[in-house]
């Protein structure tokens, strides 16, 4: 048995750990040993922390999957929440739950026994470790790439040798170089140009169940972060109760409902409309934040979750540095006094290192600044939703016979034709496949060789569609497997979005249109295919009602040449006007 | 198909399995078994189970169940129930509990806590838990007294706990006591000299009412203390902009 003969570290004795940990160890070792039978290389990524840290690592997992498409990718994490976050992710083949104290020994086993071809460790700085060449199944080019990344890693690794106790030195050194956490991770992972602020998390329709009972226009508020129950005392990340209650009152005065999220042990926030502390799963919390006009809360887990579901957020900071953790597109509210004592002591989170009972940093946060930013986000999102309400009528008229459309599309070759036309003006194109028929259309629309400078992302909405996706089909594009109602990319990241939304259920269709629009950059082009004849008229009149005729570029073609495709309409519309602030 | 489950036929077996689940870090299962056992138990056995349940509820911060345990309880609170009552007082202060059970009246609980403490009913872990609760419900006098008892007994207390006690004293303007407490803590806690110098200087800063300036020469005396480096950076550079 794997645990009986520890060769890596003779002092290690698994029987010193609890029964539960011993069971975790056995499962992990069996899994790693089995992975050796996989034809391709085996990559094992070790993560720590809570769910926010897992989300921060999701872009790394995505990039590794793209870099090593034939590899088996295992993710090892101490928290079961990792499984909830990576549920349905195509970037990871398995999630192994293993207590942090056992990670070091597991890494040693993986390397010395040759069970992994690349071990990845993340303590803000990414660290790659490889076994001896004789045991490695990486190609020479892949090994060379790893070596190149390790050069950059060596610059930063001394600052995490004592992780996390030297994090204060780390963040100051990082920001002095003009970097932040995400660019540091991207750079040390060897993907310097990748966007490590685009977190990956799939939401399913069941996650949206709790949204149905909520008011139509709401903001989410939290005043806790990750595993920080207030039962330990006042935290240097959270606002004093009276201040957060003023924020809640201000949002309500602006006519918006307030939904409180958090863990069961978090302190209540008086004045909120709905209190869901301790009542949501991670997916449900994600869905609720996804449908919120904006999120307000401290730096931490839910701020990362808001990022993952692409909801703009007003994030307030205390002990942790905004220059290191702040996301672009959010409004980061900094303390007006003190702040930034992150890891100057091991207890900085629950006792101000300056011996203040109420930390000066969070006490100095401006409620007005938070309220002003939140209202601006909310107004922008409301305006965006109004525009979408008209566009949604397009997708709500779903087709009855998707195959007819595919047949017609193939004969007319409008998929590739359209793609060519779009790609002349767009360098970032998203193709959204929501069912087998639309995946076929998307694949046919893909040009054989994507022009240089054109960045194509194929969103495959559902794991079940993967069987229809063959490697050569999508070799030149970024394939992102996700849920149908959440496309895990940042706002305004694409010049064109093509979505053959022929047979989507009515509820998903409205969410899908909203998601597609969110991805569009200002002036971007949104293309839908639909079988409904009246769609063009509906959209035209809806836009005309809003006095929006000018910028609307609408193309509607009725087709009657094929009996099965009678009533087919190709929709093409340019979403214009002012976008919500991002 | 054979089942691996066995029929539990006695209260003793329920208790045994409950303790087994607790020992193997399965609190939910332990609570279920212990609650079932409590239903049948009488006398001293019931008291023992009640104490175990209280410990489990405290660990899980299960406020409703913890409050319910006091409902049918008459007579003196046991040492474990005192800890439970303190946890409820803390949750009341945080706002996560609306109404306290009548048996958790503040002064009565604190008196009983002192009695239990005097007869040696608490181990070090319990004492540190109680200290944390006292600080959170702003019972500074009792907290300082308890901290001093720990220092006198040469119990090694974490720097974070010492900092919390000092912060409570500083908040109340009891600077001289804060200095005495820190001096006592140093011997018991093997505190690095840099940390001692820094904490002593922070007490002096608070006394002088000049929180944004460092005591002259602190940096030289505190060596490479990270808090001092931070304060130097924070209060000599420009403050962050929103």
Interface residues (C-beta under 8 A of the other chain):
Chain A: X18 X19 X20 X168 X172 X229 X230 X231 X232 X233 X241 X264 X265 X267 X268 X270 X322 X333 X334 X335 X336 X337 X338 X339 X340 X341 X343 X344 X345 X346 X347 X350 X351 X352 X353 X354 X355 X356 X357 X360 X366 X369
Chain B: X24 X25 X26 X61 X90 X91 X94 X95 X96 X132 X135 X136 X158 X159 X160 X163 X164 X166 X167 X168 X170 X171 X199 X202 X203 X205 X206 X211 X212 X226 X227 X229 X230 X231 X233 X234 X239 X240 X241 X242
